[in-house]
Amino acid sequence: MRARYATSLAITGIIALLAQSPPARAKAWKGMEPGKTTKEQVIDKFGAPTKAFTQGGELSDGLSFQGDQAIAGTTEANFFFDKAEVLFRIDVYPEREVSAAQVRKIYGPDCEQKRLAGGLSVLVYPKAGLSVFFNPDGKAHIFQFTPEPKAKPADASAWE
């Protein structure tokens, strides 16, 4: 869990650097939509998590479902919540092997492919708030769902 958690945190930083255009709408996963779904709704849908954790900062709390509590189709799913207990990000570790071609077939060709250090790569769907990270063997390692970013003001210099 710790290795996946550390990888997850590193991926968050990479996503911030990779996302170049804001998504039009966040992609939901199993009915859970980043930026809208609450912590209570996740627990109501999936039951008690394997582990609940607190880390402080922007991603204040999290729930991890793995092992006997793994959600169908996953080996692990982690839900991160902001301080208001609203879903901020979902990290899904798929149970079966998924290739980049299969991801494109499911989510479409409108994505950006990036190469990362260590032979890793990522397909970023900026309009859907979805990033899919691949191991050097070309199999999907993690599907990451994030919320629609808030619109920038007309004077974008206020954000710099």
Sine and cosine of phi, psi and omega as CSV:
sin_phi,cos_phi,sin_psi,cos_psi,sin_omega,cos_omega
0.00,0.00,-0.67,0.74,-0.04,-1.00
-0.89,0.46,-0.64,0.77,0.01,-1.00
-0.91,0.42,-0.67,0.74,0.03,-1.00
-0.92,0.40,-0.62,0.79,0.01,-1.00
-0.90,0.44,-0.70,0.71,0.03,-1.00
-0.90,0.43,-0.66,0.75,0.05,-1.00
-0.88,0.48,-0.66,0.75,0.00,-1.00
-0.88,0.48,-0.68,0.73,0.02,-1.00
-0.91,0.41,-0.65,0.76,0.03,-1.00
-0.90,0.44,-0.64,0.76,0.00,-1.00
-0.90,0.44,-0.59,0.81,0.02,-1.00
-0.85,0.53,-0.70,0.71,0.03,-1.00
-0.90,0.43,-0.63,0.78,0.01,-1.00
-0.91,0.42,-0.67,0.74,0.00,-1.00
-0.86,0.51,-0.67,0.74,0.00,-1.00
-0.86,0.51,-0.58,0.82,0.01,-1.00
-0.98,0.20,-0.53,0.85,-0.08,-1.00
-0.99,0.15,-0.56,0.83,-0.09,-1.00
-0.93,0.37,0.89,-0.45,-0.05,-1.00
-0.94,-0.33,-0.40,0.92,0.04,-1.00
-0.75,-0.66,0.62,-0.79,-0.07,-1.00
-0.95,0.31,0.60,-0.80,0.04,-1.00
-0.94,0.34,0.49,-0.87,0.03,-1.00
-0.97,0.23,-0.57,0.82,0.01,-1.00
-0.37,-0.93,0.66,-0.75,0.00,-1.00
-0.93,0.36,0.60,-0.80,0.04,-1.00
-0.99,0.12,0.78,-0.63,0.06,-1.00
-1.00,0.08,0.44,-0.90,0.09,-1.00
-0.78,-0.62,0.88,-0.48,-0.03,-1.00
0.78,0.62,0.61,0.79,0.05,-1.00
1.00,0.08,-0.08,1.00,0.00,-1.00
-0.99,-0.11,0.87,-0.50,-0.09,-1.00
-0.91,-0.41,0.90,-0.45,0.05,-1.00
-0.82,0.57,0.67,-0.74,-0.01,-1.00
1.00,0.00,-0.16,0.99,-0.04,-1.00
-0.75,-0.66,-0.70,0.71,-0.08,-1.00
-0.95,0.33,0.61,-0.79,0.02,-1.00
-0.99,-0.12,0.27,-0.96,0.05,-1.00
-0.86,0.52,-0.68,0.73,0.01,-1.00
-0.86,0.50,-0.64,0.77,0.01,-1.00
-0.91,0.41,-0.61,0.79,0.03,-1.00
-0.90,0.44,-0.72,0.70,0.01,-1.00
-0.91,0.42,-0.66,0.75,0.04,-1.00
-0.87,0.50,-0.63,0.78,-0.06,-1.00
-0.97,0.23,-0.70,0.71,-0.16,-0.99
-0.95,-0.31,-0.12,0.99,-0.01,-1.00
1.00,0.09,-0.25,-0.97,-0.03,-1.00
-0.93,0.37,0.72,-0.69,0.01,-1.00
-0.97,0.23,0.26,-0.97,0.11,-0.99
-0.92,0.40,-0.62,0.79,-0.06,-1.00
-0.46,-0.89,0.65,-0.76,0.17,-0.99
-0.92,-0.38,0.61,-0.79,-0.02,-1.00
-0.63,-0.78,0.37,-0.93,0.06,-1.00
-0.80,-0.60,0.72,-0.69,0.00,-1.00
-0.78,-0.63,-0.14,0.99,-0.02,-1.00
0.97,0.24,0.02,-1.00,0.01,-1.00
0.96,0.29,-0.34,-0.94,-0.07,-1.00
-0.89,0.45,-0.67,0.74,0.05,-1.00
-1.00,-0.06,0.98,0.18,-0.17,-0.98
-0.90,0.44,-0.80,0.60,-0.08,-1.00
-0.79,-0.62,0.34,-0.94,0.03,-1.00
-0.52,-0.86,0.35,-0.94,0.09,-1.00
-0.79,-0.61,0.71,-0.71,0.01,-1.00
-0.86,-0.50,0.75,-0.66,0.04,-1.00
-0.89,-0.45,0.91,-0.42,-0.02,-1.00
-0.46,-0.89,0.09,-1.00,0.00,-1.00
0.86,0.50,-0.76,-0.65,-0.02,-1.00
-0.91,0.42,-0.40,0.92,0.02,-1.00
-0.99,-0.12,0.15,0.99,0.01,-1.00
-0.86,0.51,0.63,-0.77,0.01,-1.00
-0.98,0.22,0.62,-0.78,-0.04,-1.00
-0.73,0.68,0.76,-0.65,0.02,-1.00
1.00,0.01,-0.01,1.00,-0.03,-1.00
-0.81,-0.59,0.36,-0.93,0.23,-0.97
-1.00,-0.09,-0.39,0.92,0.01,-1.00
-0.27,-0.96,0.57,-0.82,0.13,-0.99
-0.65,-0.76,0.76,-0.65,0.00,-1.00
-0.88,-0.48,0.74,-0.67,0.01,-1.00
-0.91,-0.41,0.80,-0.60,-0.01,-1.00
-0.93,-0.37,0.67,-0.74,-0.07,-1.00
-0.84,-0.55,0.53,-0.85,0.09,-1.00
-0.98,0.18,-0.05,-1.00,-0.06,-1.00
-0.91,0.41,-0.32,0.95,0.05,-1.00
-1.00,-0.01,0.14,0.99,-0.02,-1.00
0.89,0.45,0.56,0.83,0.10,-0.99
-0.97,-0.23,0.69,-0.73,-0.04,-1.00
-0.85,0.53,0.79,-0.62,-0.04,-1.00
-0.95,-0.31,-0.58,0.82,-0.06,-1.00
-0.33,-0.94,0.53,-0.85,0.09,-1.00
-0.83,-0.56,0.78,-0.62,0.11,-0.99
-0.93,-0.36,0.87,-0.49,-0.05,-1.00
-0.90,-0.44,0.81,-0.58,0.06,-1.00
-0.98,-0.22,0.95,-0.31,-0.11,-0.99
-0.92,0.38,0.56,-0.83,0.01,-1.00
-0.96,0.27,-0.62,0.79,-0.03,-1.00
-0.96,-0.28,0.30,-0.96,0.02,-1.00
-0.95,0.31,0.71,-0.70,0.01,-1.00
-0.75,-0.66,0.79,-0.62,0.00,-1.00
-1.00,-0.04,0.23,-0.97,0.06,-1.00
-0.88,0.48,-0.62,0.79,0.02,-1.00
-0.89,0.46,-0.64,0.77,0.03,-1.00
-0.92,0.39,-0.63,0.78,0.03,-1.00
-0.89,0.46,-0.71,0.71,0.01,-1.00
-0.89,0.45,-0.58,0.81,0.02,-1.00
-0.92,0.40,-0.62,0.78,-0.02,-1.00
-0.97,0.24,-0.76,0.65,-0.14,-0.99
-0.98,-0.19,-0.13,0.99,0.05,-1.00
0.99,-0.15,0.20,-0.98,-0.07,-1.00
-1.00,0.08,-0.13,0.99,-0.07,-1.00
-0.98,0.20,0.95,0.30,-0.03,-1.00
-0.60,-0.80,0.25,-0.97,0.07,-1.00
-0.94,-0.34,0.74,-0.67,0.05,-1.00
-0.97,-0.25,0.77,-0.64,-0.01,-1.00
-0.82,-0.57,0.56,-0.83,0.11,-0.99
-0.98,-0.18,0.70,-0.72,0.00,-1.00
-0.90,-0.43,0.16,-0.99,0.02,-1.00
-0.88,0.48,0.46,-0.89,0.08,-1.00
0.96,0.27,0.33,0.94,0.03,-1.00
0.99,0.16,0.10,1.00,0.03,-1.00
-0.99,0.17,0.40,-0.92,0.09,-1.00
-0.61,-0.79,0.23,-0.97,-0.01,-1.00
-0.57,-0.82,0.64,-0.77,0.19,-0.98
-0.97,-0.24,0.83,-0.55,-0.02,-1.00
-0.93,-0.36,0.83,-0.56,0.08,-1.00
-0.96,-0.27,1.00,0.09,-0.12,-0.99
-0.88,0.47,-0.50,0.87,-0.02,-1.00
-0.99,0.17,-0.18,0.98,-0.02,-1.00
-0.92,-0.40,-0.11,0.99,-0.05,-1.00
0.92,0.39,0.56,0.83,-0.04,-1.00
-0.81,-0.59,0.71,-0.70,0.13,-0.99
-0.75,-0.66,0.70,-0.72,0.01,-1.00
-0.86,-0.51,0.87,-0.49,-0.04,-1.00
-0.99,-0.16,0.67,-0.74,-0.06,-1.00
-0.88,-0.47,0.62,-0.79,0.11,-0.99
-0.95,0.30,0.22,-0.98,0.05,-1.00
-0.84,0.54,-0.42,0.91,0.02,-1.00
-0.98,0.21,0.00,1.00,0.06,-1.00
1.00,0.08,0.12,0.99,0.01,-1.00
-0.99,-0.16,0.63,-0.78,-0.01,-1.00
-0.88,0.48,0.76,-0.65,0.00,-1.00
-0.98,-0.20,-0.63,0.77,-0.08,-1.00
-0.47,-0.88,0.70,-0.71,0.15,-0.99
-0.97,-0.24,0.81,-0.58,-0.03,-1.00
-0.87,-0.49,0.85,-0.53,-0.01,-1.00
-0.96,-0.29,0.78,-0.62,-0.02,-1.00
-0.78,-0.63,0.31,-0.95,-0.03,-1.00
-0.97,0.23,0.25,-0.97,0.12,-0.99
-0.91,0.41,0.80,-0.60,0.02,-1.00
-0.94,0.35,0.46,-0.89,0.04,-1.00
-0.93,0.38,0.59,-0.80,-0.01,-1.00
-0.91,0.40,0.61,-0.79,0.06,-1.00
-0.98,0.20,0.50,-0.87,0.04,-1.00
-0.92,0.39,0.29,-0.96,0.00,-1.00
-0.82,0.57,-0.60,0.80,0.04,-1.00
-1.00,-0.06,1.00,0.04,-0.07,-1.00
-0.88,0.47,-0.34,0.94,0.00,-1.00
-0.89,0.45,-0.35,0.94,0.03,-1.00
-0.93,0.38,-0.31,0.95,-0.02,-1.00
-1.00,-0.07,-0.11,0.99,-0.08,-1.00
-1.00,-0.07,0.00,0.00,0.00,0.00
